Amino acid sequence: AGAQQNATVANPVPGANPDLLPNFLVEPEDVYIVKNKPVLLVCKAVPATQIFFKCNGEWVRQVDHVIERSTDGSSGLPAMEVRINVSRQQVEKVFGLEEYWCQCVAWSSSGTTKSQKAYIRIAYLRKNFEQEPLAKEVSLEQGIVLPCRPPEGIPPAEVEWLRNEDLVDPSLDPNVYITREHSLVVRQARLADTANYTCVAKNIVARRRSASAAVIVYVNGGWSTWTEWSVCSASCGRGWQKRSRSCTNPAPLNGGAFCEGQNVQKTACATLCPVDGSWSPWSKWSACGLDCTHWRSRECSDPAPRNGGEECQGADLDTRNCTSDLCVHTASGPEDVALYVGLVAVAVCLLLLLLVLILVYCRKKEGLDSDVADSSILTSGFQPVSIKPSKADNPHLLTIQPDLSTTTTTYQGSLCPRQDGPSPKFQLTNGHLLSPLSGGRHTLHHSSPTSEAEDFVSRLSTQTYFRSLPRGISNMAYGTFNFLGGRLMIPHTGVSLLIPPDAIPRGKIYEIYLTLHKPEDVRLPLAGCQTLLSPIVSCGPPGVLLTRPVILAMDHCGEPSPESWSLRLKKQSCEGSWEDVLHLGEEAPSHLYYCQLEAGACYIFTEQLGRFALVGEALSVAAAKRLKLLLFAPVACTSLEYNIRVYCLQDTRDALKEVVQLEKQLGGQLIQEPRVLHLKDSYHNLRLSIHDVPSSLWKSKLLVSYQEIPFYHIWNGTQQYLHCTFTLERVSPSTSDLACKVWVWQVEGDGQSFNINFNITKDTRFTELLALESEGGVPALVGPSAFKIPFLIRQKIITSLDPPCSRGADWRTLAQKLHLDSHLSFFASKPSPTAMILNLWEARHFPNGNLSQLAAAVAGLGQPDGGLFTVSEAEC
């Protein structure tokens, strides 16, 4: 053995035949040890007398070799095959120091030959991926890259991708490829690429799967093309056209964004009405001609046909024979008398016919709508004016000098009386008409308010569009108005309608109504996170022609901010469907609607009357509605039971009014000062509970620890009188003192606590808290009495501030002083920006506005004409 080992390093024997050196037919190859299974190395050489393995520079023991000797069939030389097993323990001894290798050395009579080295490695694959793919949301046709770094392993792991457990084969899908770093790349995302993707790493040891990554390919909505404009709604005169588009090009999918913008556009249209031609009166008969005929003519010019109107029917020339006597040219006394008598008879007949026609016309004229009258009736009383000075230190500002020499008249009667009879339409009394700085109000006085209100409502309710009008007058106001304008208001609700001067065309008189609806009486569809933030209000009649915007004021209960809310003004069409007519914050200056939004109220400019509501859509959980919390209990307690009712209302005056009226009917009283709670759009319910009830005097009959009002019942805003009742039972009839706590809170949101401590038989200290405020007295104010600013001074301010001024002393500066400069583009789009500013000031500050502050703002503009805002006696 020693001699053999020495021979492995010796050179071939000198003079030996090189062809007889060992030639390896089989050499050991690189191999991996999997788990604990030993590996087999094989060597075979020809000619070979001995073969031994050397591993990591050391000879393997002879006993570990398995040797087979044979004769090579092709050459007849001796052949030898040797095999050894290498265990995991042998490799681990040198693991980390150097790689484990083995090599064969073969001997023959001519010398030795070495085989190639075979490296033996322990195979493994770790469990954790170095980088796993992550979930993604991508838009259509966007590129997708899903990285994957497989776990460490020997041999290095091969990577493949699974889509919903199906193998991804880049050779079959040119839109997909796998990078050298094993990332999966989708060149352009398709809807079919929405799936769960898994990275799979494998080698001879194991197969590892990464966590699945969900890829969602979404499609943002796109608008279709606009439809053609619809036919004008009016066959002649002013009407409307609309066109629409749908979010279907493409439709949003997999959470893609909905289309932004309006899906309906409306525009005004005007079609010239056809005028049929009518004959002018006949001309006089011509003199009798020599042919014993005479003629007369007429023209189709009274009026002439235009805009496609029909031509006059009939002949324009009329000819007839003269009497035989008229053809005789000799003079005769009796015959001349007969001629003249005939002419007189004809003239009398024509006169009688004319009188009949006039009577018929008058009859028809009296049958017209009683709501339309000659506007001169009102204007006749609005000429001379007497106004007291508003400021002692500035006698010229907003002051009209009285004309004591002129007799004035005040309108005291109904503009359109409905009773029949010979009584005069108007009762006129002497006295000054306008005293705007005093507390007086000029109103419509009806002889029978209740009967007229019922008659007015019954007439409106016969129309299909007004079937939901209430059969009463507590939530309605109405009046008759002309070009001087006026105001309607529903007391104690915050709902009013300002009709500025010149909003109604001159020569027209309209009977206008204002109605507050209960939410359950009007179906207002709400979608998604939408909620009703205001009352539902109608003003009408719809379709009347207005030349200036009126201002509809109403409360709302939102906490508006652009980040939390998307606010829309909805209007109901005559067909009954609701449409978005205004998206607050995206108003166009030339739009038919505009809204001034304040903390608790909104002021809507509109040139179209109809039914309106303010709807909000929450954009985040930070969106909140204001709730008013009210605690009521019986005024008198005649039994052992005592109920505490906790109301959760929208923080608007109309909702408060309804509950106060309901509790008056139930005999309830307010037992705590009202609180405000902010309800967030978090889908959490409102909880109410009662605590610290003295058990020696009272016992709560509530079987659970708290009561709940579902979130959606409150959030949609269409349910009235939402409340919970806590029933307590007195231990003794003599018990009258009650002390406890009532908690109201939203889960994970805002909350309020009420400390109740009062005597149920005597304590009434909270009764006056809900005394409803006076809102200017009567519901209808007509003419100048409806405005704080005197009419003539208003006109002077408008005339002065409308023209642009290089020094800035124009309507823009006035808007800044009144903190309305965010609406300059809207004011500028109107014929009179100053009028819009003054109208908004009137809507916001009536009846308690400080006229002196407005006067100071106007005076501070620095107009050079010191007497600009005075009205002389001659102008009165």
NORKAZI-V755801 format. One record per pair of residues at least 24 apart in sequence whose ideal C-beta (glycine too) atoms are under 8 Angstrom apart, sorted by sequence separation. I is the first residue (numbers start at 1). GAP is how many residues later the second one is. If there is no record, write none. Layout:
BEGIN
i	gap
I	GAP
I	GAP
END
This chain:
BEGIN
i	gap
22	24
60	24
127	24
193	24
223	24
224	24
225	24
242	24
277	24
278	24
295	24
384	24
408	24
409	24
449	24
482	24
483	24
488	24
490	24
514	24
515	24
533	24
560	24
569	24
626	24
627	24
685	24
702	24
736	24
22	25
28	25
47	25
126	25
222	25
224	25
241	25
242	25
278	25
294	25
295	25
383	25
408	25
453	25
483	25
488	25
489	25
513	25
514	25
533	25
625	25
626	25
651	25
685	25
686	25
702	25
736	25
22	26
46	26
80	26
125	26
126	26
189	26
191	26
221	26
222	26
223	26
240	26
241	26
277	26
293	26
294	26
482	26
488	26
490	26
513	26
569	26
600	26
625	26
630	26
685	26
700	26
701	26
736	26
811	26
20	27
95	27
125	27
126	27
190	27
221	27
222	27
240	27
241	27
277	27
293	27
381	27
482	27
512	27
513	27
628	27
644	27
684	27
700	27
701	27
47	28
125	28
189	28
191	28
222	28
240	28
241	28
275	28
277	28
293	28
294	28
381	28
419	28
481	28
482	28
512	28
513	28
628	28
683	28
686	28
700	28
701	28
22	29
46	29
49	29
51	29
53	29
91	29
124	29
221	29
239	29
240	29
275	29
276	29
292	29
293	29
380	29
381	29
415	29
480	29
481	29
512	29
630	29
648	29
682	29
699	29
700	29
47	30
48	30
50	30
51	30
52	30
91	30
92	30
123	30
124	30
163	30
221	30
238	30
239	30
275	30
292	30
381	30
402	30
414	30
417	30
480	30
481	30
567	30
698	30
699	30
802	30
46	31
47	31
48	31
49	31
51	31
53	31
55	31
91	31
123	31
164	31
219	31
221	31
238	31
239	31
275	31
411	31
414	31
480	31
481	31
510	31
632	31
636	31
698	31
802	31
46	32
47	32
48	32
122	32
123	32
125	32
149	32
150	32
163	32
164	32
219	32
220	32
238	32
239	32
274	32
275	32
277	32
292	32
410	32
413	32
414	32
479	32
480	32
512	32
542	32
634	32
635	32
698	32
699	32
802	32
46	33
121	33
149	33
163	33
165	33
219	33
237	33
274	33
276	33
277	33
279	33
289	33
378	33
412	33
414	33
478	33
479	33
634	33
635	33
697	33
698	33
801	33
45	34
86	34
88	34
121	34
147	34
148	34
163	34
218	34
219	34
237	34
272	34
273	34
274	34
275	34
276	34
277	34
278	34
288	34
292	34
377	34
418	34
478	34
510	34
533	34
632	34
634	34
635	34
681	34
697	34
798	34
44	35
45	35
55	35
147	35
148	35
162	35
218	35
219	35
221	35
234	35
236	35
272	35
274	35
277	35
279	35
292	35
444	35
478	35
569	35
578	35
633	35
634	35
679	35
693	35
696	35
697	35
44	36
147	36
148	36
161	36
162	36
218	36
220	36
221	36
223	36
233	36
235	36
236	36
237	36
274	36
282	36
444	36
477	36
478	36
632	36
633	36
679	36
688	36
690	36
798	36
818	36
44	37
146	37
161	37
217	37
218	37
219	37
220	37
221	37
222	37
232	37
234	37
236	37
279	37
378	37
418	37
476	37
477	37
508	37
560	37
571	37
573	37
632	37
698	37
797	37
798	37
43	38
44	38
56	38
145	38
146	38
161	38
162	38
216	38
218	38
221	38
223	38
229	38
236	38
288	38
377	38
414	38
476	38
572	38
632	38
633	38
648	38
688	38
690	38
697	38
42	39
43	39
145	39
146	39
161	39
216	39
226	39
232	39
288	39
476	39
571	39
572	39
631	39
632	39
818	39
42	40
43	40
144	40
145	40
159	40
160	40
223	40
475	40
476	40
495	40
505	40
571	40
572	40
630	40
631	40
697	40
698	40
798	40
817	40
42	41
144	41
145	41
159	41
475	41
556	41
571	41
631	41
697	41
794	41
797	41
41	42
56	42
60	42
143	42
144	42
159	42
160	42
373	42
475	42
493	42
495	42
497	42
504	42
505	42
570	42
646	42
698	42
40	43
41	43
143	43
158	43
373	43
475	43
503	43
504	43
557	43
569	43
570	43
814	43
817	43
8	44
40	44
41	44
56	44
143	44
157	44
158	44
503	44
556	44
569	44
570	44
630	44
794	44
814	44
817	44
40	45
41	45
55	45
56	45
143	45
144	45
157	45
158	45
371	45
470	45
502	45
503	45
549	45
555	45
556	45
569	45
570	45
629	45
694	45
4	46
8	46
39	46
55	46
56	46
142	46
143	46
157	46
370	46
386	46
469	46
502	46
503	46
524	46
555	46
556	46
568	46
569	46
628	46
629	46
644	46
694	46
5	47
38	47
39	47
55	47
141	47
142	47
156	47
370	47
381	47
385	47
387	47
388	47
390	47
470	47
503	47
554	47
567	47
568	47
628	47
629	47
692	47
693	47
814	47
4	48
38	48
54	48
55	48
141	48
153	48
155	48
370	48
377	48
384	48
385	48
386	48
387	48
470	48
500	48
553	48
554	48
567	48
568	48
628	48
629	48
692	48
813	48
38	49
53	49
54	49
140	49
141	49
144	49
150	49
154	49
155	49
377	49
384	49
385	49
386	49
387	49
388	49
468	49
500	49
553	49
567	49
568	49
627	49
691	49
692	49
789	49
38	50
53	50
54	50
139	50
140	50
151	50
153	50
387	50
388	50
500	50
522	50
553	50
554	50
566	50
567	50
626	50
627	50
690	50
691	50
37	51
53	51
54	51
133	51
138	51
140	51
146	51
148	51
150	51
157	51
382	51
470	51
488	51
499	51
500	51
552	51
553	51
565	51
566	51
600	51
626	51
627	51
690	51
691	51
810	51
36	52
52	52
53	52
153	52
381	52
382	52
498	52
551	52
552	52
565	52
600	52
626	52
627	52
690	52
691	52
789	52
809	52
33	53
35	53
51	53
52	53
146	53
148	53
460	53
468	53
497	53
498	53
525	53
551	53
565	53
566	53
625	53
626	53
689	53
690	53
789	53
809	53
5	54
25	54
33	54
51	54
468	54
497	54
524	54
551	54
552	54
564	54
565	54
624	54
625	54
688	54
689	54
788	54
809	54
26	55
33	55
51	55
456	55
497	55
498	55
550	55
564	55
624	55
688	55
787	55
807	55
50	56
51	56
496	56
497	56
549	56
550	56
558	56
560	56
563	56
564	56
624	56
642	56
687	56
688	56
50	57
151	57
456	57
496	57
549	57
550	57
563	57
623	57
624	57
687	57
788	57
33	58
48	58
49	58
150	58
495	58
549	58
554	58
556	58
558	58
564	58
565	58
622	58
623	58
686	58
687	58
788	58
45	59
48	59
49	59
494	59
495	59
548	59
550	59
563	59
564	59
621	59
662	59
686	59
687	59
787	59
788	59
48	60
49	60
194	60
494	60
495	60
552	60
554	60
564	60
621	60
641	60
686	60
687	60
786	60
801	60
1	61
41	61
43	61
45	61
47	61
493	61
494	61
546	61
561	61
620	61
621	61
648	61
685	61
788	61
797	61
47	62
148	62
191	62
493	62
546	62
658	62
659	62
684	62
685	62
789	62
43	63
191	63
546	63
618	63
658	63
684	63
788	63
800	63
133	64
416	64
559	64
682	64
684	64
133	65
415	65
544	65
558	65
559	65
655	65
682	65
684	65
789	65
800	65
133	66
414	66
542	66
543	66
558	66
559	66
648	66
680	66
682	66
788	66
132	67
146	67
415	67
542	67
558	67
559	67
650	67
677	67
679	67
682	67
45	68
534	68
541	68
542	68
557	68
558	68
677	68
800	68
146	69
469	69
540	69
557	69
675	69
677	69
680	69
800	69
45	70
129	70
539	70
540	70
557	70
672	70
679	70
680	70
776	70
777	70
144	71
539	71
678	71
679	71
776	71
43	72
129	72
466	72
538	72
678	72
775	72
796	72
797	72
538	73
539	73
649	73
677	73
796	73
28	74
466	74
537	74
538	74
647	74
648	74
677	74
28	75
536	75
537	75
647	75
648	75
677	75
796	75
28	76
125	76
536	76
537	76
647	76
676	76
793	76
27	77
41	77
125	77
133	77
136	77
138	77
140	77
465	77
536	77
646	77
675	77
125	78
132	78
133	78
135	78
136	78
137	78
138	78
139	78
140	78
535	78
645	78
646	78
793	78
41	79
129	79
132	79
134	79
135	79
136	79
137	79
138	79
139	79
140	79
534	79
645	79
646	79
675	79
792	79
24	80
123	80
125	80
133	80
135	80
136	80
138	80
139	80
140	80
534	80
645	80
646	80
39	81
123	81
124	81
125	81
127	81
129	81
132	81
135	81
137	81
139	81
460	81
532	81
533	81
644	81
790	81
24	82
123	82
532	82
533	82
643	82
644	82
672	82
125	83
532	83
533	83
643	83
792	83
22	84
531	84
643	84
644	84
672	84
792	84
22	85
530	85
531	85
642	85
643	85
671	85
22	86
530	86
531	86
641	86
642	86
21	87
28	87
31	87
33	87
530	87
531	87
627	87
641	87
642	87
671	87
20	88
27	88
28	88
30	88
31	88
32	88
33	88
529	88
641	88
642	88
20	89
21	89
24	89
27	89
28	89
29	89
30	89
31	89
32	89
33	89
34	89
522	89
524	89
526	89
528	89
529	89
625	89
640	89
641	89
20	90
21	90
22	90
23	90
28	90
30	90
31	90
32	90
33	90
625	90
640	90
19	91
21	91
22	91
24	91
27	91
30	91
32	91
524	91
18	92
21	92
533	92
625	92
671	92
16	93
17	93
416	93
557	93
640	93
673	93
16	94
415	94
517	94
529	94
531	94
557	94
672	94
16	95
416	95
557	95
669	95
671	95
674	95
13	96
555	96
556	96
642	96
646	96
648	96
670	96
673	96
674	96
8	97
13	97
512	97
555	97
669	97
670	97
12	98
13	98
554	98
555	98
644	98
646	98
669	98
8	99
12	99
555	99
670	99
7	100
11	100
12	100
554	100
670	100
10	101
10	102
382	102
4	103
9	103
379	103
8	104
378	104
379	104
7	105
379	105
378	106
375	107
494	107
375	108
371	109
465	109
660	110
631	111
644	112
660	112
656	114
629	115
657	115
139	117
533	117
535	117
137	118
534	118
642	118
535	119
559	119
535	120
32	122
32	123
629	123
631	123
637	123
637	124
629	125
631	125
636	125
624	126
634	126
633	127
375	131
378	131
375	132
374	133
375	133
375	134
372	136
373	136
372	137
371	138
516	138
371	139
371	140
518	140
529	152
494	158
494	159
495	159
493	160
494	160
557	160
492	161
493	161
490	164
493	164
492	165
34	170
35	170
34	171
32	172
531	184
532	184
533	184
531	185
532	185
531	186
532	186
526	190
526	192
524	194
519	198
520	198
519	199
520	199
519	200
520	200
519	201
518	202
605	221
596	224
596	227
594	229
605	231
594	232
589	236
589	237
603	237
587	239
589	239
590	239
589	240
603	240
603	241
596	244
598	246
514	265
496	279
492	280
491	281
492	281
549	281
491	283
492	283
491	284
489	286
489	287
499	287
548	287
549	287
491	288
498	288
551	288
487	289
490	289
551	289
489	290
501	290
549	290
553	290
488	291
551	291
553	291
488	292
551	292
487	293
501	293
486	294
487	294
486	295
486	296
486	297
484	298
485	298
484	299
487	299
479	300
484	300
486	300
487	300
478	301
479	301
481	301
485	301
477	302
478	302
479	302
480	302
485	302
476	303
477	303
479	303
238	307
484	307
264	315
266	315
264	316
262	318
262	321
268	324
266	326
443	334
444	334
441	335
443	335
500	335
441	336
444	336
441	337
443	337
443	338
444	338
442	339
443	339
500	339
441	340
442	340
442	341
498	341
442	342
443	342
500	342
442	343
441	344
498	344
440	345
498	345
496	347
436	348
498	348
436	349
434	350
496	350
433	351
434	351
436	351
436	352
436	353
436	354
434	356
434	357
487	359
415	367
411	371
411	372
400	390
398	391
398	392
400	392
400	393
399	394
398	395
382	401
382	402
387	403
378	405
385	405
385	406
385	407
382	409
437	414
398	453
398	456
398	457
397	458
398	460
390	461
391	461
394	461
397	461
390	462
397	462
391	464
390	465
394	465
401	469
396	470
399	470
400	470
401	470
403	470
406	470
396	471
398	471
399	471
400	471
401	471
402	471
397	472
399	472
401	472
396	473
397	473
403	473
396	474
402	474
401	475
400	476
385	486
385	491
384	492
383	493
END
